[in-house]
C-alpha cells in the first residue's frame, strides 16, 4: 500500500475475538532522528528495527540528497555514512517529504545553518500544513525562506552562512519545533537554548547526547530549559529502534473494545513523554498491563498486554497530557465511543493542524456512525454508547491522514455494522503492515471497489 498511490477504499467489519502477538513497526520519531543524526555524524551509523513506512523512507531519500550514504540492508537494518555537522551538500533536486510533517520540519532544521539552498515539497496534505512555526525560529539563526501564502510548501530554504545562536521559547508544545531549533543549533557557534513550558517527547535530546553532543536539560519555573553547545563532532552510533507506541495504540485499542480479545504487543517504547494514551486508558478502566519492563538503547521498553475491557468509563483527560499523546487522540475517541459516559479532551488545538484537522475528521466520521460528539477550537467530547453500542454503517473520510484511516478501521471491528473508508493508502506512511498484522489477530479488513 503506497501513501502516494491510487485511492484504495477499505471496509472493516465486526470482528470475533482478537488474539495473538502484534509485532508493530519501529518507532517513527526515533527512525526519523536516527537517519538525520546519522547523516550529521562522522563514520557509519548502524540502525536496526527502522520503520520502513513512506514517511521514514522519504527522510532516507532526503539524507541521500544532502550527501550522506544511506543503505538499506533488508529487514529493517540500515546504515548511514554521515557527512559531519555542517557537511550537508546542496541537493540537485526538490526534496519531496511526502506526507511527513515530522520529516520536513526536522530536515529544515538540520540544513538551516548550512550555507546551502534547498526546496521542499510534499503531498496535498503536507502542502496545506503550516510551516511558519518552524521557519520563524529558524529565521532567528539567519535563515531565509520563500514559500506559498500562509507559510505553506513548496518552500525554499536558504541556509544561514554565519548563523548566530538563539534563545527560543516554544510558543506551543511541539517536539517538531523544538527539534528543528536544536538541529539548527548543531552548526551554530555558542549555545542554543530552547525553553518549553510543557515537556514534549525528548527523543531528540536523548539521541543528541548519545551521538556525543553537549546538551543539558534543566527544570525551572519558566519551564524545561534545554541548552545545546554548537559545532560538536557527532560520533556514529549503533541504534536499535524500539517499537512505536503510536502504532501500538491501534491493536491495543482494538483489543480493548472487541469482546473476548487478548493481544500482546511486545517491545514497545515507554518513553515517559509518549505514554499519555496508555495512562489515560488505564484511568478509564482498561485491562492494559506492562510486562517484562526493561531498558534498550537508553529508552524504557515493555511488552503490553491488552484484554477486552467492557467496564471502561469516560473521563476528563488532563490538558497537560496532550503533548504525550497528541497522535493518539483519534483512536482514543474510538475507545471513548465504547465507554460509559463522556470523555472530554481539552487543550488539543494542535490536532487542528496535523495531517488533517483531526478533531473535525474524527467528529464527522463518528457522528456518521451514530456517536454524539461535541467540539470547539481546542477541545472535543465523545459521549460513550457502552460496549458494542456504536451503530457504524457509515463511509468515513481519511483526509489523507494515516491515523484517521486506521482509527476508523479499528472502529469497524467493534461496531454493529461495517465501517467503510474512502481511502486506505495513507496508512503506509507510518504502519505499512497494518492490514496483515490486524488480520493475523482476527480482524476482518477488506479492500473494496467503492
Protein Blocks (a to p, Z undefined) as FASTA:
>chain_A
ZZkbccdddddddddddedjddddddfklmmmmmmmmmmmgcjdddehiacbfklmmmmm
mmmmnopacddebjhiacdddebehiaccdfbdcdehjamklmmmmmmmmmmcccddddd
ddfklmmpcfklmmmmmmmnopacdddehhiacddddddfbdcddddddfbgcfklmmmm
mmmmmmpghjdddddfbacdfklmmmmmmnopacdddddfkbccddddehiacddddddd
dddfklmmmmmmmmmmmghiacddehiafbfklmmmmmmmmmnopacddehiaceehiac
ddddddddfkbccddddfklmmmmmmmmmmmmmmmmmmgcjdddehilmmmmmmbdfklm
mmmmmmmnopacdddfkbccdddebehkangjpacdeklpaklmmmmmmmmmmmmbdcdd
fblklmmmmmmmlmmmmmmnopacdddfZZ
